[in-house]
């Protein structure tokens, strides 16, 4: 968690200016089909869900309830200090200065709610409920299962940043997107939606 001790002051401003909200409002309710990526074949490990796992960088996010399979990009901060997001509406972005999904701490993945083409990958993120499963595959083929524990919408400039990005002894993954009314003056939505999840299971690639 040492990396988050220096990263937290940065994200305190980065989160407020989170990129990834369309420069225009969207009226349609359809969601574009994300690129389908086959999950690596794995075998279950007998280790407890919270046990330390030698995870590598995350590569794919899968949310069965929302029919989402998305590539995970590695991003950090933009030149003006904002938390960066993917270049397109189909992929999601892991905040690399923070925790890796599966490690102790709060890992963060962000995605667009919409773009100039219409609804984007996290357009239906608000439909997730407690108990829904989220899967993250890493570059080594391990598959991590997270379960939704809560979801909350916060005003863009008033969010519990330590709760979202800060250190914890648990293994959390927090998904972030924009929500609320569109602010034409600032060209962003007025709120940020955070879906909180906790590690439930780990399947290790090629486990004996």
C-alpha positions as a LaTeX table, in Angstrom:
\begin{tabular}{lrrr}
\hline
Residue & $x$ (\AA) & $y$ (\AA) & $z$ (\AA) \\
\hline
Unk1 & 0.00 & 0.00 & 0.00 \\
Unk2 & 3.02 & 2.29 & 0.12 \\
Unk3 & 2.40 & 3.44 & $-3.45$ \\
Unk4 & $-1.01$ & 4.80 & $-2.46$ \\
Unk5 & 0.49 & 6.97 & 0.31 \\
Unk6 & 1.99 & 9.21 & $-2.34$ \\
Unk7 & $-0.72$ & 8.67 & $-4.93$ \\
Unk8 & $-3.65$ & 9.72 & $-2.75$ \\
Unk9 & $-2.82$ & 13.46 & $-2.68$ \\
Unk10 & $-2.61$ & 13.40 & $-6.48$ \\
Unk11 & $-5.95$ & 11.70 & $-7.04$ \\
Unk12 & $-7.63$ & 14.15 & $-4.70$ \\
Unk13 & $-7.51$ & 16.59 & $-7.60$ \\
Unk14 & $-7.43$ & 14.01 & $-10.37$ \\
Unk15 & $-10.79$ & 12.50 & $-9.46$ \\
Unk16 & $-12.51$ & 15.88 & $-9.48$ \\
Unk17 & $-11.48$ & 16.40 & $-13.08$ \\
Unk18 & $-12.04$ & 12.82 & $-14.19$ \\
Unk19 & $-11.96$ & 12.70 & $-17.95$ \\
Unk20 & $-14.31$ & 10.35 & $-19.72$ \\
Unk21 & $-17.62$ & 12.14 & $-19.91$ \\
Unk22 & $-18.92$ & 13.09 & $-23.30$ \\
Unk23 & $-18.81$ & 16.63 & $-24.59$ \\
Unk24 & $-22.48$ & 16.23 & $-25.41$ \\
Unk25 & $-25.51$ & 14.69 & $-23.74$ \\
Unk26 & $-26.89$ & 11.38 & $-25.03$ \\
Unk27 & $-30.53$ & 10.60 & $-25.61$ \\
Unk28 & $-30.30$ & 6.99 & $-26.85$ \\
Unk29 & $-30.40$ & 4.07 & $-24.40$ \\
Unk30 & $-28.66$ & 1.43 & $-26.51$ \\
Unk31 & $-25.16$ & 0.21 & $-25.63$ \\
Unk32 & $-22.52$ & $-0.49$ & $-28.27$ \\
Unk33 & $-21.19$ & $-4.04$ & $-28.43$ \\
Unk34 & $-17.67$ & $-4.06$ & $-26.89$ \\
Unk35 & $-14.94$ & $-6.15$ & $-28.45$ \\
Unk36 & $-15.29$ & $-9.76$ & $-27.24$ \\
Unk37 & $-12.14$ & $-11.20$ & $-25.76$ \\
Unk38 & $-11.91$ & $-14.85$ & $-24.75$ \\
Unk39 & $-11.00$ & $-15.38$ & $-21.11$ \\
Unk40 & $-7.96$ & $-17.54$ & $-20.40$ \\
Unk41 & $-8.64$ & $-21.08$ & $-19.24$ \\
Unk42 & $-7.92$ & $-21.40$ & $-15.53$ \\
Unk43 & $-8.19$ & $-23.79$ & $-12.64$ \\
Unk44 & $-9.39$ & $-22.89$ & $-9.18$ \\
Unk45 & $-6.91$ & $-22.55$ & $-6.34$ \\
Unk46 & $-7.62$ & $-23.71$ & $-2.80$ \\
Unk47 & $-6.18$ & $-20.50$ & $-1.37$ \\
Unk48 & $-8.54$ & $-18.23$ & 0.58 \\
Unk49 & $-9.91$ & $-15.33$ & $-1.53$ \\
Unk50 & $-7.99$ & $-12.78$ & 0.54 \\
Unk51 & $-4.66$ & $-14.61$ & 0.33 \\
Unk52 & $-1.82$ & $-12.78$ & $-1.40$ \\
Unk53 & $-1.69$ & $-13.63$ & $-5.10$ \\
Unk54 & 1.18 & $-12.82$ & $-7.44$ \\
Unk55 & $-1.03$ & $-10.89$ & $-9.84$ \\
Unk56 & 0.26 & $-9.17$ & $-12.93$ \\
Unk57 & $-1.23$ & $-6.16$ & $-14.70$ \\
Unk58 & $-4.97$ & $-6.49$ & $-15.44$ \\
Unk59 & $-5.86$ & $-7.11$ & $-19.08$ \\
Unk60 & $-9.61$ & $-7.77$ & $-19.32$ \\
Unk61 & $-12.76$ & $-6.78$ & $-17.42$ \\
Unk62 & $-15.86$ & $-8.99$ & $-17.64$ \\
Unk63 & $-19.27$ & $-8.12$ & $-16.19$ \\
Unk64 & $-21.77$ & $-10.86$ & $-17.14$ \\
Unk65 & $-24.87$ & $-8.98$ & $-15.95$ \\
Unk66 & $-24.12$ & $-6.10$ & $-18.31$ \\
Unk67 & $-22.74$ & $-8.26$ & $-21.14$ \\
Unk68 & $-19.41$ & $-6.45$ & $-20.87$ \\
Unk69 & $-16.04$ & $-7.81$ & $-21.93$ \\
Unk70 & $-13.53$ & $-4.99$ & $-22.26$ \\
Unk71 & $-9.82$ & $-4.61$ & $-22.69$ \\
Unk72 & $-8.09$ & $-2.85$ & $-19.78$ \\
Unk73 & $-5.63$ & $-0.08$ & $-20.61$ \\
Unk74 & $-3.02$ & 1.21 & $-18.18$ \\
Unk75 & $-3.37$ & 4.91 & $-17.48$ \\
Unk76 & $-2.19$ & 7.47 & $-14.98$ \\
Unk77 & $-2.52$ & 11.23 & $-14.96$ \\
Unk78 & $-2.94$ & 13.66 & $-17.83$ \\
Unk79 & $-0.63$ & 16.64 & $-18.28$ \\
Unk80 & $-3.10$ & 18.84 & $-16.40$ \\
Unk81 & $-3.33$ & 16.44 & $-13.45$ \\
Unk82 & $-6.60$ & 14.67 & $-14.27$ \\
Unk83 & $-7.12$ & 10.93 & $-13.95$ \\
Unk84 & $-6.83$ & 9.60 & $-17.49$ \\
Unk85 & $-9.29$ & 7.23 & $-19.18$ \\
Unk86 & $-9.29$ & 5.16 & $-22.42$ \\
Unk87 & $-9.05$ & 6.73 & $-25.85$ \\
Unk88 & $-12.31$ & 5.07 & $-26.91$ \\
Unk89 & $-15.70$ & 4.15 & $-25.48$ \\
Unk90 & $-15.23$ & 0.38 & $-25.65$ \\
Unk91 & $-12.22$ & $-0.09$ & $-23.34$ \\
Unk92 & $-11.67$ & 0.67 & $-19.66$ \\
Unk93 & $-8.65$ & 2.04 & $-17.82$ \\
Unk94 & $-6.82$ & 0.83 & $-14.72$ \\
Unk95 & $-5.29$ & 3.66 & $-12.64$ \\
Unk96 & $-1.72$ & 2.32 & $-12.71$ \\
Unk97 & $-0.22$ & 4.55 & $-9.97$ \\
Unk98 & $-2.55$ & 2.77 & $-7.55$ \\
Unk99 & $-3.17$ & $-0.82$ & $-6.51$ \\
Unk100 & $-3.35$ & $-3.75$ & $-8.93$ \\
Unk101 & $-6.72$ & $-5.54$ & $-8.89$ \\
Unk102 & $-6.28$ & $-8.54$ & $-6.58$ \\
Unk103 & $-3.70$ & $-6.91$ & $-4.35$ \\
Unk104 & $-4.34$ & $-5.45$ & $-0.92$ \\
Unk105 & $-5.81$ & $-1.97$ & $-1.28$ \\
Unk106 & $-8.27$ & $-0.09$ & $-3.47$ \\
Unk107 & $-7.72$ & $-0.74$ & $-7.16$ \\
Unk108 & $-9.55$ & 1.64 & $-9.50$ \\
Unk109 & $-10.84$ & 1.09 & $-13.04$ \\
Unk110 & $-12.56$ & 3.91 & $-14.95$ \\
Unk111 & $-14.63$ & 3.92 & $-18.12$ \\
Unk112 & $-16.70$ & 6.24 & $-20.27$ \\
Unk113 & $-20.43$ & 6.52 & $-19.74$ \\
Unk114 & $-20.85$ & 8.01 & $-23.21$ \\
Unk115 & $-18.91$ & 9.64 & $-26.02$ \\
Unk116 & $-19.61$ & 11.43 & $-29.28$ \\
Unk117 & $-20.83$ & 8.16 & $-30.78$ \\
Unk118 & $-23.42$ & 7.56 & $-28.01$ \\
Unk119 & $-23.50$ & 5.29 & $-24.94$ \\
Unk120 & $-20.13$ & 3.82 & $-23.98$ \\
Unk121 & $-18.87$ & 0.80 & $-22.03$ \\
Unk122 & $-20.04$ & 1.92 & $-18.56$ \\
Unk123 & $-23.37$ & 3.38 & $-19.69$ \\
Unk124 & $-25.27$ & 0.72 & $-17.70$ \\
Unk125 & $-22.90$ & 0.54 & $-14.73$ \\
Unk126 & $-25.64$ & 1.89 & $-12.48$ \\
Unk127 & $-27.62$ & $-1.33$ & $-13.02$ \\
Unk128 & $-25.18$ & $-3.37$ & $-10.92$ \\
Unk129 & $-26.48$ & $-4.48$ & $-7.51$ \\
Unk130 & $-24.99$ & $-6.03$ & $-4.38$ \\
Unk131 & $-23.87$ & $-9.57$ & $-5.05$ \\
Unk132 & $-23.27$ & $-9.14$ & $-8.80$ \\
Unk133 & $-19.99$ & $-10.63$ & $-9.98$ \\
Unk134 & $-17.16$ & $-8.90$ & $-11.82$ \\
Unk135 & $-14.18$ & $-10.74$ & $-13.30$ \\
Unk136 & $-10.70$ & $-9.37$ & $-13.97$ \\
Unk137 & $-8.15$ & $-11.38$ & $-15.98$ \\
Unk138 & $-4.49$ & $-10.43$ & $-15.64$ \\
Unk139 & $-1.65$ & $-10.77$ & $-18.12$ \\
Unk140 & $-0.63$ & $-14.12$ & $-16.57$ \\
Unk141 & $-4.07$ & $-15.66$ & $-17.16$ \\
Unk142 & $-5.25$ & $-15.51$ & $-13.55$ \\
Unk143 & $-8.93$ & $-14.67$ & $-13.13$ \\
Unk144 & $-10.08$ & $-12.67$ & $-10.10$ \\
Unk145 & $-13.72$ & $-12.69$ & $-9.02$ \\
Unk146 & $-15.04$ & $-9.56$ & $-7.32$ \\
Unk147 & $-18.51$ & $-9.13$ & $-5.83$ \\
Unk148 & $-20.36$ & $-5.82$ & $-5.71$ \\
Unk149 & $-20.78$ & $-4.54$ & $-2.15$ \\
Unk150 & $-22.18$ & $-1.05$ & $-2.76$ \\
Unk151 & $-22.66$ & 1.72 & $-5.32$ \\
Unk152 & $-22.88$ & 5.44 & $-4.74$ \\
Unk153 & $-23.10$ & 8.63 & $-6.79$ \\
Unk154 & $-21.17$ & 11.65 & $-5.57$ \\
Unk155 & $-21.05$ & 15.30 & $-6.62$ \\
Unk156 & $-18.04$ & 15.79 & $-8.89$ \\
Unk157 & $-16.25$ & 17.97 & $-6.37$ \\
Unk158 & $-17.31$ & 16.16 & $-3.19$ \\
Unk159 & $-16.34$ & 12.49 & $-3.02$ \\
Unk160 & $-14.69$ & 10.36 & $-0.26$ \\
Unk161 & $-11.37$ & 10.05 & $-2.07$ \\
Unk162 & $-9.65$ & 8.12 & 0.69 \\
Unk163 & $-12.45$ & 5.55 & 0.62 \\
Unk164 & $-12.15$ & 5.21 & $-3.16$ \\
Unk165 & $-8.37$ & 5.35 & $-3.64$ \\
Unk166 & $-6.84$ & 5.08 & $-0.18$ \\
Unk167 & $-5.14$ & 2.20 & 1.65 \\
Unk168 & $-7.04$ & $-0.71$ & 3.15 \\
Unk169 & $-6.18$ & $-4.21$ & 4.36 \\
Unk170 & $-8.94$ & $-5.66$ & 2.15 \\
Unk171 & $-8.70$ & $-6.42$ & $-1.57$ \\
Unk172 & $-11.07$ & $-4.01$ & $-3.32$ \\
Unk173 & $-11.83$ & $-3.00$ & $-6.89$ \\
Unk174 & $-13.74$ & 0.24 & $-7.47$ \\
Unk175 & $-15.31$ & 1.03 & $-10.85$ \\
Unk176 & $-15.83$ & 4.69 & $-11.75$ \\
Unk177 & $-17.78$ & 6.52 & $-14.41$ \\
Unk178 & $-19.70$ & 9.76 & $-14.86$ \\
Unk179 & $-23.37$ & 10.17 & $-14.04$ \\
Unk180 & $-25.96$ & 12.84 & $-13.35$ \\
Unk181 & $-26.88$ & 15.86 & $-15.44$ \\
Unk182 & $-24.49$ & 17.12 & $-18.09$ \\
Unk183 & $-22.77$ & 20.41 & $-17.24$ \\
Unk184 & $-22.42$ & 22.19 & $-20.61$ \\
Unk185 & $-20.20$ & 24.91 & $-19.18$ \\
Unk186 & $-17.62$ & 22.49 & $-17.78$ \\
Unk187 & $-18.27$ & 19.86 & $-20.47$ \\
Unk188 & $-18.68$ & 17.05 & $-17.97$ \\
Unk189 & $-21.37$ & 15.36 & $-15.92$ \\
Unk190 & $-22.16$ & 16.73 & $-12.48$ \\
Unk191 & $-21.63$ & 13.46 & $-10.58$ \\
Unk192 & $-19.34$ & 10.46 & $-10.41$ \\
Unk193 & $-20.70$ & 6.93 & $-9.92$ \\
Unk194 & $-18.57$ & 4.49 & $-7.92$ \\
Unk195 & $-19.33$ & 0.76 & $-7.77$ \\
Unk196 & $-17.50$ & $-0.83$ & $-4.84$ \\
Unk197 & $-16.47$ & $-4.48$ & $-5.04$ \\
Unk198 & $-14.48$ & $-6.94$ & $-2.93$ \\
Unk199 & $-12.34$ & $-9.91$ & $-3.95$ \\
Unk200 & $-14.20$ & $-13.20$ & $-3.51$ \\
Unk201 & $-12.18$ & $-15.80$ & $-5.39$ \\
Unk202 & $-8.99$ & $-16.30$ & $-7.36$ \\
Unk203 & $-8.43$ & $-18.81$ & $-10.14$ \\
Unk204 & $-4.79$ & $-19.30$ & $-10.96$ \\
Unk205 & $-3.78$ & $-20.14$ & $-14.53$ \\
Unk206 & $-2.26$ & $-23.62$ & $-14.93$ \\
Unk207 & $-2.78$ & $-24.42$ & $-11.24$ \\
Unk208 & $-2.18$ & $-28.07$ & $-10.41$ \\
\hline
\end{tabular}
